[in-house]
Amino acid sequence: MDIVFIQGLKIDCVIGVYDWEREIRQDIILDIEMSADIKAASEADHIDHTLDYKAVSKRLIEFVRDSEFQLVETLAEKITQTIIKEFGVEKVKLTLNKGEAVTGAQGVGVIIKRNRDSWA
């Protein structure tokens, strides 16, 4: 399998467990690696034969902006489910960075790996 990736996708959303976090929007940053067979796309040189990273990005922006989860773990899980179910991806590696949520840290968050069999 080949990898189609999206790096540094910044999306604002409501995320967090504290009352003040429920009243503001915070940026999260996503790095995504998606397993896909892109050989047919390379031969046909046409977008219909590949995993369209723009379509994935637009869908995730819509989903994340409308979400209001408390935990980054839950949001990460739902993002990987969306990618696998809606775009037919076999495997996903997702890094979700909540930014400077901890004083002194450049970033905090989770890295998860999921595959289609996780949702069978």
Secondary structure, DSSP 8 states (H G I E B T S, - for coil): -EEEEEEEEEEEE---SSGGGGGS-EEEEEEEEEEE--HHHHHHT-GGGS--HHHHHHHHHHHHHH---S-HHHHHHHHHHHHHHHH--SEEEEEEE--S-STT-S--EEEEEEEGGGG-
